[in-house]
Amino acid sequence: MAKMFLLFCFTLFHSGNISSYERPDAFIVKVYDERVRVLSPKSYDKRLAVIIENKTLSLLKGKIQTHLGEDLTFISVGPGKSQSINVKRIKTDRLFFIPLSPPLQKVELKIGNKPYEIPPR
């Protein structure tokens, strides 16, 4: 009985360290009224999906852009809705999501990162 209890406790305390954060196969960008939360994929893929979730009460308009300023796509997502965009990219490209309305900070989409948030300016 004591061995079972110790095994249970050991498993319980160490299970959170193995993979304690989410790892999707696409970028998931959640836009809130005052912040943006990003979940990033763990590895590079030349055909990458970006899922934009509008968690605000207003229409969200924005664009996905490369670090060179090339606009890849424009989006419009209704309140409480989400939209998936497939993006072709080169491995050296850095991608950004730029919310235009409501205007929020430019968000770099970084591959392999833990979930991160962009606070209001």
DSSP file (Angstrom, degrees, kcal/mol; ACC not computed):
  #  RESIDUE AA STRUCTURE BP1 BP2  ACC     N-H-->O    O-->H-N    N-H-->O    O-->H-N    TCO  KAPPA ALPHA  PHI   PSI    X-CA   Y-CA   Z-CA
    1    1 A M     >        0   0    0      0, 0.0     4,-2.1     0, 0.0     5,-0.1   0.000 360.0 360.0 360.0 -44.2    0.0    0.0    0.0
    2    2 A A  H  >  +     0   0    0      1,-0.2     4,-2.4     2,-0.2     5,-0.2   0.874 360.0  53.3 -65.6 -36.7    2.8    2.4    0.9
    3    3 A K  H  > S+     0   0    0      2,-0.2     4,-2.5     1,-0.2    -1,-0.2   0.903 108.5  49.6 -64.6 -40.4    4.6    1.6   -2.4
    4    4 A M  H  > S+     0   0    0      2,-0.2     4,-2.5     1,-0.2    -2,-0.2   0.910 110.9  50.0 -63.5 -42.4    1.5    2.4   -4.4
    5    5 A F  H  X S+     0   0    0     -4,-2.1     4,-2.5     2,-0.2    -2,-0.2   0.921 111.9  47.2 -63.2 -44.5    1.1    5.7   -2.6
    6    6 A L  H  X S+     0   0    0     -4,-2.4     4,-2.6     2,-0.2    -2,-0.2   0.899 112.1  50.2 -63.8 -41.5    4.7    6.7   -3.2
    7    7 A L  H  X S+     0   0    0     -4,-2.5     4,-2.4     2,-0.2    -2,-0.2   0.907 111.1  49.5 -63.1 -41.6    4.4    5.7   -6.9
    8    8 A F  H  X S+     0   0    0     -4,-2.5     4,-2.5     2,-0.2    -2,-0.2   0.933 112.7  46.6 -62.3 -46.9    1.2    7.8   -7.2
    9    9 A C  H  X S+     0   0    0     -4,-2.5     4,-2.5     2,-0.2     5,-0.2   0.909 112.0  50.5 -63.2 -43.2    2.9   10.8   -5.5
   10   10 A F  H  X S+     0   0    0     -4,-2.6     4,-1.7     1,-0.2    -1,-0.2   0.924 113.3  45.8 -60.7 -45.6    6.0   10.5   -7.7
   11   11 A T  H  X S+     0   0    0     -4,-2.4     4,-1.4    -5,-0.2    -2,-0.2   0.906 112.9  50.7 -64.4 -42.3    3.9   10.3  -10.9
   12   12 A L  H  X S+     0   0    0     -4,-2.5     4,-0.5     1,-0.2    -2,-0.2   0.918 113.4  43.3 -62.9 -45.9    1.7   13.2   -9.8
   13   13 A F  H  < S+     0   0    0     -4,-2.5    -1,-0.2     1,-0.2    -2,-0.2   0.792 120.6  39.4 -74.2 -28.7    4.6   15.6   -9.0
   14   14 A H  H >X S+     0   0    0     -4,-1.7     3,-0.6    -5,-0.2     4,-0.6   0.563  94.8  78.4-100.6  -8.9    6.7   14.8  -12.1
   15   15 A S  H >X S+     0   0    0     -4,-1.4     4,-0.7     1,-0.2     3,-0.6   0.824  89.0  58.9 -70.0 -29.4    4.0   14.5  -14.8
   16   16 A G  H 3< S+     0   0    0     -4,-0.5    -1,-0.2     1,-0.2    -2,-0.1   0.737  99.8  57.6 -71.3 -22.2    3.7   18.3  -15.1
   17   17 A N  H <4 S+     0   0    0     -3,-0.6     3,-0.3    -4,-0.2    -1,-0.2   0.682  92.0  69.5 -82.3 -18.2    7.4   18.7  -16.0
   18   18 A I  H << S-     0   0    0     -3,-0.6     2,-0.2    -4,-0.6    -2,-0.1   0.974 128.0 -14.6 -67.5 -55.4    7.3   16.5  -19.0
   19   19 A S  S  < S+     0   0    0     -4,-0.7    -1,-0.2     1,-0.1    -2,-0.1  -0.614  72.7 162.8-149.4  81.1    5.2   18.6  -21.3
   20   20 A S        +     0   0    0     -3,-0.3     2,-0.3    -2,-0.2    -3,-0.1   0.398  58.4  58.9 -91.2   4.1    3.5   21.3  -19.3
   21   21 A Y  S    S-     0   0    0     93,-0.0     2,-0.1     2,-0.0    93,-0.0  -0.947  88.5 -96.3-132.9 158.7    2.6   23.7  -22.1
   22   22 A E        -     0   0    0     -2,-0.3    18,-0.2     1,-0.0    -2,-0.1  -0.345  29.1-170.3 -73.0 147.3    0.6   23.3  -25.3
   23   23 A R        -     0   0    0     16,-0.1    19,-0.1    -4,-0.1    91,-0.1  -0.750   9.8-176.9-138.4  88.5    2.2   22.5  -28.6
   24   24 A P        -     0   0    0      0, 0.0    18,-0.6     0, 0.0     4,-0.1  -0.262  34.9-123.6 -78.7 171.8   -0.1   22.8  -31.6
   25   25 A D  S    S+     0   0    0     16,-0.2    24,-0.4    17,-0.1     2,-0.3   0.411  95.7  37.2 -91.9  -0.5    0.8   22.0  -35.3
   26   26 A A  S    S-     0   0    0     22,-0.1     2,-0.4    14,-0.1    24,-0.2  -0.912  98.1 -88.5-139.8 165.0   -0.2   25.6  -36.3
   27   27 A F  E     -a   50   0A   0     22,-2.3    24,-3.3    -2,-0.3     2,-0.5  -0.654  37.4-162.2 -73.6 133.3    0.1   29.1  -34.9
   28   28 A I  E     -aB  51  39A   0     11,-2.5    11,-2.3    -2,-0.4     2,-0.6  -0.966   5.7-170.8-118.9 113.2   -3.0   29.8  -32.8
   29   29 A V  E     -aB  52  38A   0     22,-3.3    24,-3.1    -2,-0.5     2,-0.6  -0.913   2.4-166.8-109.5 113.2   -3.3   33.6  -32.2
   30   30 A K  E     -aB  53  37A   0      7,-3.1     7,-2.7    -2,-0.6     2,-0.6  -0.893   6.8-157.8-103.3 117.4   -6.0   34.5  -29.7
   31   31 A V  E     +aB  54  36A   0     22,-3.0    24,-2.8    -2,-0.6     5,-0.2  -0.859  14.7 177.5-102.1 118.1   -6.9   38.2  -29.8
   32   32 A Y        -     0   0    0      3,-2.9    24,-0.2    -2,-0.6    21,-0.0  -0.536  45.9 -94.3-106.3 176.3   -8.4   39.6  -26.6
   33   33 A D  S    S+     0   0    0     22,-0.3    23,-0.1     1,-0.2     3,-0.1   0.886 120.9  17.1 -59.9 -40.7   -9.4   43.2  -25.9
   34   34 A E  S    S+     0   0    0      1,-0.1     2,-0.3    86,-0.1    -1,-0.2   0.431 128.2  23.7-115.4  -1.7   -6.2   44.1  -24.2
   35   35 A R        -     0   0    0     84,-0.2    -3,-2.9    85,-0.1     2,-0.4  -0.966  59.0-130.8-157.3 168.6   -3.7   41.4  -25.2
   36   36 A V  E     -BC  31 118A   0     82,-1.7    82,-3.1    -2,-0.3     2,-0.4  -0.999  17.7-159.3-129.0 131.6   -2.8   38.8  -27.8
   37   37 A R  E     -BC  30 117A   0     -7,-2.7    -7,-3.1    -2,-0.4     2,-0.4  -0.936   8.8-162.9-113.6 133.8   -1.8   35.2  -26.8
   38   38 A V  E     -BC  29 116A   0     78,-3.3    78,-2.1    -2,-0.4     2,-0.5  -0.963  12.5-168.7-123.1 129.5    0.2   33.0  -29.2
   39   39 A L  E     -B   28   0A   0    -11,-2.3   -11,-2.5    -2,-0.4    75,-0.1  -0.972  23.0-158.1-108.7 128.1    0.6   29.2  -29.2
   40   40 A S        -     0   0    0     73,-0.5   -13,-0.1    -2,-0.5    71,-0.1  -0.793  16.9-109.7-113.5 151.3    3.3   28.3  -31.6
   41   41 A P        -     0   0    0      0, 0.0    71,-3.2     0, 0.0    72,-0.3  -0.321  25.8-126.1 -69.9 160.1    4.2   25.0  -33.5
   42   42 A K  S    S+     0   0    0    -18,-0.6     2,-0.3    69,-0.2   -17,-0.1   0.703  84.0  26.7 -83.6 -18.4    7.3   23.1  -32.4
   43   43 A S  S    S-     0   0    0    -18,-0.0    69,-0.1     2,-0.0     2,-0.1  -0.954  85.4 -91.2-144.3 162.2    8.9   22.9  -35.8
   44   44 A Y        +     0   0    0     -2,-0.3     2,-0.3    67,-0.1    47,-0.1  -0.413  36.0 176.6 -70.6 141.7    9.2   24.6  -39.2
   45   45 A D        -     0   0    0     -2,-0.1     3,-0.1    45,-0.1    44,-0.1  -0.965  30.3-140.7-144.6 132.0    6.8   23.6  -42.0
   46   46 A K  S    S+     0   0    0     -2,-0.3    43,-2.1     1,-0.2     2,-0.7   0.765 101.6  53.3 -68.8 -21.8    6.8   25.4  -45.4
   47   47 A R  E    S+ D   0  88A   0     41,-0.2     2,-0.4    -3,-0.0    -1,-0.2  -0.888  83.1 176.3-110.3  99.3    3.0   25.1  -45.5
   48   48 A L  E     - D   0  87A   0     39,-2.8    39,-4.0    -2,-0.7     2,-0.4  -0.820  21.8-144.0-110.2 140.1    2.1   26.7  -42.2
   49   49 A A  E     - D   0  86A   0     -2,-0.4   -22,-2.3   -24,-0.4     2,-0.5  -0.832   8.1-163.8-101.5 142.1   -1.4   27.3  -40.8
   50   50 A V  E     -aD  27  85A   0     35,-3.0    35,-2.5    -2,-0.4     2,-0.6  -0.991   5.0-161.5-123.6 121.2   -2.2   30.4  -38.7
   51   51 A I  E     -aD  28  84A   0    -24,-3.3   -22,-3.3    -2,-0.5     2,-0.6  -0.914   3.7-161.2-106.5 120.3   -5.5   30.2  -36.8
   52   52 A I  E     -aD  29  83A   0     31,-3.1    31,-2.4    -2,-0.6     2,-0.5  -0.897   4.0-167.0-103.1 122.8   -6.8   33.6  -35.6
   53   53 A E  E     -aD  30  82A   0    -24,-3.1   -22,-3.0    -2,-0.6     2,-0.8  -0.954  10.8-149.0-111.8 121.5   -9.4   33.5  -32.8
   54   54 A N  E     +a   31   0A   0     27,-2.9    26,-1.2    -2,-0.5   -22,-0.1  -0.802  22.5 170.2 -92.4 107.5  -11.3   36.7  -32.1
   55   55 A K        +     0   0    0    -24,-2.8   -22,-0.3    -2,-0.8    -1,-0.1   0.176  51.3  93.5-100.2  14.2  -12.1   36.8  -28.4
   56   56 A T  S    S-     0   0    0      2,-0.2    24,-0.6   -25,-0.2     4,-0.1  -0.405  82.2-119.6 -98.3 178.5  -13.3   40.5  -28.6
   57   57 A L  S    S+     0   0    0     22,-0.2     2,-0.3    -2,-0.1    -1,-0.0   0.238  89.7  67.5-101.4  11.2  -16.8   41.9  -29.1
   58   58 A S  S    S-     0   0    0     20,-0.1    -2,-0.2    19,-0.0    22,-0.2  -0.855  96.6 -81.8-128.2 164.7  -15.9   43.7  -32.3
   59   59 A L        -     0   0    0     -2,-0.3     2,-0.5    20,-0.1    19,-0.2  -0.446  44.1-143.4 -64.2 131.5  -14.9   42.8  -35.8
   60   60 A L  E     -E   77   0B   0     17,-3.0    17,-2.9    -2,-0.2     2,-0.4  -0.884  19.8-179.3-103.0 124.6  -11.2   42.0  -36.0
   61   61 A K  E     +EF  76 101B   0     40,-2.8    39,-2.7    -2,-0.5    40,-2.1  -0.971  19.8 131.3-121.0 139.9   -9.2   43.1  -39.1
   62   62 A G  E     -EF  75  99B   0     13,-1.8    13,-2.9    -2,-0.4     2,-0.3  -0.941  36.7-126.7-166.2-175.4   -5.6   42.3  -39.6
   63   63 A K  E     -EF  74  98B   0     35,-1.7    35,-3.1    -2,-0.3     2,-0.5  -0.980  13.6-129.6-146.8 157.5   -2.9   41.0  -41.9
   64   64 A I  E     +EF  73  97B   0      9,-2.5     8,-3.0    -2,-0.3     9,-1.3  -0.949  36.2 177.6-109.2 131.0    0.0   38.5  -41.9
   65   65 A Q  E     -EF  71  96B   0     31,-2.5    31,-2.6    -2,-0.5     6,-0.2  -0.943  26.1-124.2-136.7 149.2    3.2   40.0  -43.1
   66   66 A T  E >   - F   0  95B   0      4,-2.2     3,-1.9    -2,-0.3    29,-0.2  -0.423  38.6-103.0 -84.7 169.3    6.9   38.9  -43.5
   67   67 A H  T 3  S+     0   0    0     27,-1.3    28,-0.1     1,-0.3    -1,-0.1   0.676 122.0  62.3 -66.8 -15.9    9.8   40.7  -41.9
   68   68 A L  T 3  S-     0   0    0     26,-0.2    -1,-0.3     2,-0.1    25,-0.0   0.445 122.2-105.3 -87.3  -0.6   10.5   42.3  -45.3
   69   69 A G  S <  S+     0   0    0     -3,-1.9     2,-0.5     1,-0.3    -2,-0.1   0.524  70.2 147.7  91.5   6.1    7.1   44.0  -45.3
   70   70 A E        -     0   0    0      1,-0.0    -4,-2.2     2,-0.0     2,-0.5  -0.653  45.7-134.6 -79.3 122.3    5.4   41.7  -47.8
   71   71 A D  E     -E   65   0B   0     -2,-0.5    -6,-0.2    -6,-0.2     3,-0.1  -0.666  24.2-179.7 -77.5 121.7    1.7   41.3  -47.1
   72   72 A L  E     -     0   0B   0     -8,-3.0     2,-0.3    -2,-0.5    -7,-0.2   0.844  62.6 -17.1 -90.2 -38.7    0.8   37.6  -47.3
   73   73 A T  E     -E   64   0B   0     -9,-1.3    -9,-2.5    12,-0.0     2,-0.4  -0.978  51.7-136.4-164.0 153.1   -2.9   37.9  -46.5
   74   74 A F  E     -E   63   0B   0     -2,-0.3     2,-0.3   -11,-0.2   -11,-0.3  -0.884  26.0-163.6-109.7 147.0   -5.6   40.1  -45.0
   75   75 A I  E     -E   62   0B   0    -13,-2.9   -13,-1.8    -2,-0.4     2,-0.3  -0.916  17.7-167.4-131.2 157.1   -8.2   38.7  -42.6
   76   76 A S  E     -E   61   0B   0     -2,-0.3     2,-0.5   -15,-0.2   -15,-0.2  -0.932  15.2-178.4-142.5 117.7  -11.5   39.8  -41.2
   77   77 A V  E     -E   60   0B   0    -17,-2.9   -17,-3.0    -2,-0.3     3,-0.1  -0.974  20.4-131.9-125.9 126.3  -12.9   37.8  -38.2
   78   78 A G    >   -     0   0    0     -2,-0.5     3,-1.9   -19,-0.2   -24,-0.3  -0.204  45.2 -72.6 -69.6 164.5  -16.2   38.4  -36.6
   79   79 A P  T 3  S+     0   0    0      0, 0.0    -1,-0.2     0, 0.0   -22,-0.2  -0.352 119.8   6.4 -60.8 132.2  -16.6   38.6  -32.8
   80   80 A G  T 3  S+     0   0    0    -26,-1.2     2,-0.2   -24,-0.6   -25,-0.1   0.551 110.9 109.4  73.4   7.7  -16.3   35.2  -31.1
   81   81 A K    <   -     0   0    0     -3,-1.9   -27,-2.9   -27,-0.1     2,-0.3  -0.535  53.5-146.8-107.7 173.9  -15.3   33.5  -34.4
   82   82 A S  E     -D   53   0A   0    -29,-0.2     2,-0.4    -2,-0.2   -29,-0.2  -0.960   4.6-160.1-139.3 159.9  -12.0   32.1  -35.8
   83   83 A Q  E     -D   52   0A   0    -31,-2.4   -31,-3.1    -2,-0.3     2,-0.4  -0.999   8.9-146.1-142.4 138.0  -10.4   31.8  -39.1
   84   84 A S  E     -D   51   0A   0     -2,-0.4     2,-0.4   -33,-0.2   -33,-0.2  -0.888  15.0-171.8-107.1 135.1   -7.6   29.5  -40.4
   85   85 A I  E     -D   50   0A   0    -35,-2.5   -35,-3.0    -2,-0.4     2,-0.5  -0.991  15.6-143.8-126.9 130.9   -5.1   30.8  -43.0
   86   86 A N  E     -D   49   0A   0     -2,-0.4     2,-0.5   -37,-0.2   -37,-0.3  -0.838  21.3-167.5 -93.8 130.7   -2.6   28.6  -44.8
   87   87 A V  E     -D   48   0A   0    -39,-4.0   -39,-2.8    -2,-0.5     2,-0.4  -0.972  14.4-148.8-124.0 125.9    0.7   30.4  -45.4
   88   88 A K  E     +D   47   0A   0     -2,-0.5     2,-0.3   -41,-0.2   -41,-0.2  -0.785  33.2 169.2 -87.2 135.8    3.6   29.4  -47.7
   89   89 A R        -     0   0    0    -43,-2.1     2,-0.3    -2,-0.4     6,-0.0  -0.974  36.4-120.7-147.7 160.7    6.9   30.5  -46.3
   90   90 A I    >   -     0   0    0     -2,-0.3     3,-1.8     1,-0.1   -45,-0.1  -0.741  36.2-114.7 -96.7 149.4   10.6   30.2  -46.6
   91   91 A K  T 3  S+     0   0    0     -2,-0.3    -1,-0.1     1,-0.3   -46,-0.0   0.805 115.8  52.5 -57.3 -31.3   12.5   29.0  -43.5
   92   92 A T  T 3  S+     0   0    0      2,-0.1    -1,-0.3     0, 0.0     2,-0.2   0.604  86.7 107.5 -82.5 -10.4   14.3   32.4  -43.2
   93   93 A D    <   -     0   0    0     -3,-1.8     2,-0.5   -27,-0.1   -27,-0.0  -0.443  57.5-153.2 -68.3 136.8   11.0   34.3  -43.2
   94   94 A R        -     0   0    0     -2,-0.2   -27,-1.3    16,-0.1     2,-0.3  -0.949  17.3-147.8-104.2 133.3    9.9   35.8  -39.9
   95   95 A L  E     -FG  66 109B   0     14,-0.7    14,-2.8    -2,-0.5     2,-0.4  -0.761  12.9-168.3-106.1 149.7    6.1   36.2  -39.8
   96   96 A F  E     -FG  65 108B   0    -31,-2.6   -31,-2.5    -2,-0.3     2,-0.5  -0.987  15.8-147.4-133.2 142.9    4.1   38.9  -38.1
   97   97 A F  E     -FG  64 107B   0     10,-2.9    10,-2.8    -2,-0.4   -33,-0.2  -0.962  19.3-166.6-104.7 125.9    0.4   39.2  -37.3
   98   98 A I  E     -F   63   0B   0    -35,-3.1   -35,-1.7    -2,-0.5     2,-0.4  -0.919  10.4-148.8-118.1 106.3   -0.6   42.9  -37.4
   99   99 A P  E   > +F   62   0B   0      0, 0.0     5,-0.9     0, 0.0   -37,-0.3  -0.607  18.0 177.5 -71.8 124.4   -4.0   43.7  -35.9
  100  100 A L  E   5 +     0   0B   0    -39,-2.7   -38,-0.2    -2,-0.4   -40,-0.0   0.820  62.8  51.4 -96.5 -38.8   -5.4   46.7  -37.8
  101  101 A S  E   5S+F   61   0B   0    -40,-2.1   -40,-2.8     1,-0.5    -1,-0.3  -0.910 117.8  25.0-147.0 115.8   -8.8   47.1  -36.2
  102  102 A P  T   5S-     0   0    0      0, 0.0     2,-0.6     0, 0.0    -1,-0.5   0.561 107.9-127.3 -67.4 146.4   -8.9   47.2  -33.2
  103  103 A P  T   5 +     0   0    0      0, 0.0     2,-0.2     0, 0.0    -3,-0.2  -0.530  44.0 157.3 -72.8 116.4   -5.3   48.5  -33.4
  104  104 A L      < -     0   0    0     -5,-0.9     3,-0.1    -2,-0.6   -70,-0.0  -0.712  46.9 -65.1-124.7 179.0   -3.0   46.4  -31.2
  105  105 A Q        -     0   0    0     -2,-0.2     2,-0.2    14,-0.2    -1,-0.1  -0.304  56.2 -98.7 -66.4 149.1    0.7   45.7  -31.1
  106  106 A K        -     0   0    0     -8,-0.1     2,-0.5   -10,-0.0    -8,-0.2  -0.491  40.7-146.9 -64.7 135.0    2.5   43.9  -34.0
  107  107 A V  E     -G   97   0B   0    -10,-2.8   -10,-2.9    -2,-0.2     2,-0.4  -0.938   1.8-145.1-117.0 118.8    2.9   40.2  -33.0
  108  108 A E  E     -G   96   0B   0     -2,-0.5     2,-0.9   -12,-0.2   -12,-0.2  -0.672  14.0-139.1 -79.7 133.7    5.9   38.2  -34.1
  109  109 A L  E     -G   95   0B   0    -14,-2.8   -14,-0.7    -2,-0.4     2,-0.5  -0.824  25.3-169.7 -95.6 102.1    5.0   34.5  -34.8
  110  110 A K    >   -     0   0    0     -2,-0.9     3,-0.9   -16,-0.1     2,-0.2  -0.825  14.8-135.1-101.9 124.5    7.9   32.6  -33.4
  111  111 A I  T 3  S+     0   0    0     -2,-0.5   -69,-0.2     1,-0.2   -67,-0.1  -0.533  84.1  17.2 -76.6 139.7    8.3   28.9  -34.0
  112  112 A G  T 3  S+     0   0    0    -71,-3.2    -1,-0.2     1,-0.3     2,-0.1   0.489  91.1 132.1  83.6   3.6    9.2   26.6  -31.1
  113  113 A N    <   -     0   0    0     -3,-0.9   -73,-0.5   -72,-0.3    -1,-0.3  -0.486  61.4-110.3 -86.0 158.0    8.3   29.0  -28.3
  114  114 A K        -     0   0    0      1,-0.2    -1,-0.1    -2,-0.1   -76,-0.1  -0.359  63.1 -67.4 -67.8 164.2    6.3   28.3  -25.3
  115  115 A P        -     0   0    0      0, 0.0     2,-0.3     0, 0.0   -76,-0.2  -0.324  67.3-174.8 -54.9 137.5    2.9   30.1  -25.3
  116  116 A Y  E     -C   38   0A   0    -78,-2.1   -78,-3.3    -3,-0.1     2,-0.4  -0.949  16.8-142.5-138.9 158.4    3.5   33.8  -25.0
  117  117 A E  E     -C   37   0A   0     -2,-0.3   -80,-0.2   -80,-0.2   -82,-0.0  -0.912   6.2-147.0-122.8 147.0    1.4   37.0  -24.7
  118  118 A I  E     -C   36   0A   0    -82,-3.1   -82,-1.7    -2,-0.4   -13,-0.1  -0.958  25.2-150.2-109.5 112.4    1.8   40.4  -26.1
  119  119 A P        -     0   0    0      0, 0.0   -14,-0.2     0, 0.0   -84,-0.2  -0.255  31.3 -81.0 -76.3 168.6    0.5   43.0  -23.5
  120  120 A P              0   0    0      0, 0.0   -86,-0.1     0, 0.0   -16,-0.1  -0.295 360.0 360.0 -64.6 156.9   -1.1   46.3  -24.5
  121  121 A R              0   0    0     -3,-0.1   -17,-0.0     0, 0.0     0, 0.0   0.495 360.0 360.0 -64.5 360.0    1.3   49.1  -25.3
